[in-house]
C-alpha cells in the first residue's frame, strides 16, 4: 500500500495566508469585510412639490368696493390668479365684466382706435350722399369690418379675452353707470387705466332714428347721439 505524506511546506503557506487575511480584515473571520463601501450623505436638501390640479378660491367680493379683479384660475401652487386691469374688470354692483384697454399703438384694444357703429342690414344706418334720404342699408361686410364696432367685437371674442367669447356692446344705461364726474376722464381712472376722454359707442339706438346711436362722452360725462356710419368713437365691450 502506498502511503501519502503531508507536505509541511504547503501547511506553512496556508497558515501564513490565513494570518494575512485576518490582519487585513481587522481580526475578523469574514474576508468580505474588506469590500469598499460608499457612505450616503447624512441629509438631503428639502424639496417642495405641488400637486397638479390643486384647487383654490378667489378672494371674496368686498361690497364696499365698486370694482374688483376678475378671477383667472389657480397656479400650480394653488394660488389664486387674476386678470390684469388692462384685460378686464368686474363691476361689483352689477356683476358685469368690462373689457380693458391698452395704451395707444399696442394692438387690438389700444385706446387710439375709433370705430363706426353699424349693426343691422335691415336698418338705414350707412350715410351715402348718392341715395335718396342719404342713408342706406349697410352690407354685412361693412358691419364685419375691423373699423366697425361689430367687427371689433368679433375680433375680441376670437381672442377669448378673459376666458370668454361672449363680449358685446353695452347699452347706454350700462355704460353711463361707469361715469364718475369727479375724475378726468369721467370714470374711475384707477380701475380703468388707459381711458380717454372721448366718446364710446353703445348698442342703444338714438330714439327712433336708426341711423344714429347713443354714445357716452367721457369728457363731460354725458350721453349723446352720433351718426352710426362715422368712425368717430371708441368701444368698450362688456359681458
ROMIKE-541379 format. One line per field, with one value per residue (C-alpha): residue number from 1; residue in one letter; y, z, x. Coordinates in steps of 0.02 Angstrom, whole numbers. Each point is the difference from the previous one (the first is absolute). Last residue first. Example, Ala and Ser with C-alpha at 12.3 -4.5 7.8 and 13.67 -1.06 7.14 Angstrom:
// ROMIKE-541379
nr	c(2, 1)
rest	c(S, A)
y	c(-53, -172)
z	c(357, 33)
x	c(684, -69)
//
This chain:
// ROMIKE-541379
nr	c(239, 238, 237, 236, 235, 234, 233, 232, 231, 230, 229, 228, 227, 226, 225, 224, 223, 222, 221, 220, 219, 218, 217, 216, 215, 214, 213, 212, 211, 210, 209, 208, 207, 206, 205, 204, 203, 202, 201, 200, 199, 198, 197, 196, 195, 194, 193, 192, 191, 190, 189, 188, 187, 186, 185, 184, 183, 182, 181, 180, 179, 178, 177, 176, 175, 174, 173, 172, 171, 170, 169, 168, 167, 166, 165, 164, 163, 162, 161, 160, 159, 158, 157, 156, 155, 154, 153, 152, 151, 150, 149, 148, 147, 146, 145, 144, 143, 142, 141, 140, 139, 138, 137, 136, 135, 134, 133, 132, 131, 130, 129, 128, 127, 126, 125, 124, 123, 122, 121, 120, 119, 118, 117, 116, 115, 114, 113, 112, 111, 110, 109, 108, 107, 106, 105, 104, 103, 102, 101, 100, 99, 98, 97, 96, 95, 94, 93, 92, 91, 90, 89, 88, 87, 86, 85, 84, 83, 82, 81, 80, 79, 78, 77, 76, 75, 74, 73, 72, 71, 70, 69, 68, 67, 66, 65, 64, 63, 62, 61, 60, 59, 58, 57, 56, 55, 54, 53, 52, 51, 50, 49, 48, 47, 46, 45, 44, 43, 42, 41, 40, 39, 38, 37, 36, 35, 34, 33, 32, 31, 30, 29, 28, 27, 26, 25, 24, 23, 22, 21, 20, 19, 18, 17, 16, 15, 14, 13, 12, 11, 10, 9, 8, 7, 6, 5, 4, 3, 2, 1)
rest	c(X, X, X, X, X, X, X, X, X, X, X, X, X, X, X, X, X, X, X, X, X, X, X, X, X, X, X, X, X, X, X, X, X, X, X, X, X, X, X, X, X, X, X, X, X, X, X, X, X, X, X, X, X, X, X, X, X, X, X, X, X, X, X, X, X, X, X, X, X, X, X, X, X, X, X, X, X, X, X, X, X, X, X, X, X, X, X, X, X, X, X, X, X, X, X, X, X, X, X, X, X, X, X, X, X, X, X, X, X, X, X, X, X, X, X, X, X, X, X, X, X, X, X, X, X, X, X, X, X, X, X, X, X, X, X, X, X, X, X, X, X, X, X, X, X, X, X, X, X, X, X, X, X, X, X, X, X, X, X, X, X, X, X, X, X, X, X, X, X, X, X, X, X, X, X, X, X, X, X, X, X, X, X, X, X, X, X, X, X, X, X, X, X, X, X, X, X, X, X, X, X, X, X, X, X, X, X, X, X, X, X, X, X, X, X, X, X, X, X, X, X, X, X, X, X, X, X, X, X, X, X, X, X, X, X, X, X, X, X)
y	c(4537, 173, 86, 170, 79, 164, 138, 94, -130, 77, -116, -8, 187, 55, 29, 62, -60, 103, -13, 160, -76, -180, 34, -149, -56, -26, -59, 90, -68, -91, 164, -53, 50, -5, -188, -85, -116, 120, 92, 89, 187, 70, 42, -147, -150, -79, -68, -41, -55, 142, 126, -24, 86, 180, 19, 95, -38, 68, -32, -189, -79, -191, -8, 90, -158, -113, 126, 33, -186, -88, -71, -187, -128, -182, -83, -17, -56, 174, 41, -153, 73, -32, 97, 153, -14, -21, 153, 102, -53, 47, 172, 39, 32, -187, -21, -121, 129, 63, -179, -33, 145, 156, 52, 177, 179, 160, 20, -51, -82, 73, 96, -165, -8, -181, -35, -39, -153, -179, -43, 44, 42, 151, 89, 86, -23, 92, -77, 106, -91, -163, -157, -85, 58, 100, 166, 100, -80, -153, -8, -111, -88, 14, -146, 29, -60, 148, 85, -84, 62, -127, 54, -68, -8, 164, -30, -159, -168, -87, -147, -102, -102, -190, -23, -51, 168, 11, 92, 166, 90, 174, 145, 108, 153, 114, -55, 5, -165, -87, -153, -150, -46, -136, -183, -131, -176, -113, -70, -45, -44, 109, -53, 87, -89, 1, -21, -175, -53, -115, -27, -185, -87, -101, -173, -86, -192, -60, -65, -139, -93, -50, -66, 166, 64, 166, -78, 29, -84, -155, -17, 8, -132, -116, 18, -41, -154, -64, 26, -103, -143, -1, -11, -143, -106, -143, -176, -117, -187, -124, -174)
z	c(-1039, -46, -142, 1, -173, -66, -95, -166, -136, -75, -65, 163, 4, 181, 142, 172, 178, 129, 104, -69, -60, 7, -133, 0, -166, -64, -178, -158, -169, 84, 52, 108, 162, -20, -13, 147, -35, 81, -72, 99, -17, 49, 165, -16, 115, 7, 175, 50, 181, 64, -122, 68, -142, -56, -89, 108, 173, 111, -137, 21, -147, 5, 15, -168, -83, 65, -33, -178, -35, -7, -159, 11, 66, 7, -53, 178, 91, 43, -186, -105, -143, -127, 113, -19, -190, -5, 110, -112, -155, 91, 45, -177, -57, -6, -126, 49, -20, -165, -65, 54, -110, 79, -50, -68, 63, -102, -10, -182, -36, -67, 159, 92, 190, 60, 130, -94, 95, -68, -14, 183, 115, -67, 138, -77, 90, 73, 60, 110, 164, -58, 13, -162, -2, 108, -94, 139, 172, 43, 40, 114, -39, 135, 99, 66, 176, 21, 160, -4, -170, -48, -98, -160, -99, 43, 180, 2, 16, 169, 78, 155, 70, -8, -30, -180, -17, 22, -112, -84, 127, -60, 101, 97, -21, 103, 166, 156, -52, 19, -112, 84, -61, -131, 57, -21, -70, -32, -176, -11, 171, 57, 64, 112, 28, 158, -25, 43, 162, 64, -174, -44, 40, -143, 47, -40, 21, 135, 107, -127, 81, 148, 149, 82, 58, -88, -168, -64, 153, -14, -185, 33, 137, -111, -138, 121, 66, -177, -46, 149, -44, -178, 62, 116, -145, 69, -45, -101, 43, -145, 47)
x	c(-3512, 62, 91, 84, -8, 72, -88, 22, -14, -155, -136, -96, -33, 12, -123, 52, 27, 94, 159, 76, 163, -58, -133, -116, -73, -177, -31, -55, -58, -144, -82, -146, 89, 188, 25, 84, 148, 123, 149, 135, 34, 170, 85, 118, 25, 173, -35, -179, 5, 107, -76, -176, -94, -26, 168, 34, -69, -138, -129, 6, -91, -1, -190, -8, 66, -138, -139, 59, 1, 167, 77, 31, 127, -55, 164, 65, 158, 62, 4, -41, 105, -140, -119, 112, -3, -189, -24, 115, -97, -160, 68, 59, 179, 39, -141, -139, -139, 69, 14, -179, -54, -75, -176, -8, 2, 6, -190, 7, 167, 163, 42, 24, -10, -13, -134, -160, -59, -12, 186, 25, 146, 93, 97, 152, 164, 149, 163, 114, -31, 79, -107, 59, 180, 119, 2, -79, 1, -107, -185, -103, -164, -132, -72, -176, -43, -117, 59, 171, 55, 134, 154, 79, 162, 89, -51, 106, -86, 9, 93, -47, 145, -12, 187, -32, -90, -188, -122, -33, -109, -52, 68, -121, -108, -113, 75, -109, -82, 170, -4, 81, 172, 4, 8, 135, 9, 149, -5, 183, 74, 141, 170, 124, 165, 106, 189, 63, 84, 140, 62, 22, 167, 71, 68, 166, 2, 124, -142, -25, 146, -108, 106, 26, 169, -8, -34, 176, 79, -110, 37, 189, -8, -103, 129, 144, -89, -30, 181, 57, -116, 65, 182, -40, -60, -100, 53, -108, 28, 4, -62)
//
